């Protein structure tokens, strides 16, 4: 079940949905919780 939450959060953010919108969608009280579910990784361009 949690794997699906991670995937949905990742997919939403990759599609350009703001972190705040994803936070509201999942009902998280803080953006930190959303970041954990989204597993946000910064991409480094070489």
C-alpha positions, 0 to 999 in steps of 0.5 A: 500500500505504501509503495503505491503512495510513494509512486503516486507522489513521485508521479505527481511531482514529476508531472509538475504538481507542486509539493503543496498540492501533493501535500493536500492530496495526501492529507499530510500536516507538514511538507516534510511528510510529503517529501518522505513519500515523494522521495524527492531526489535532486538531479545533478547535471554533469 
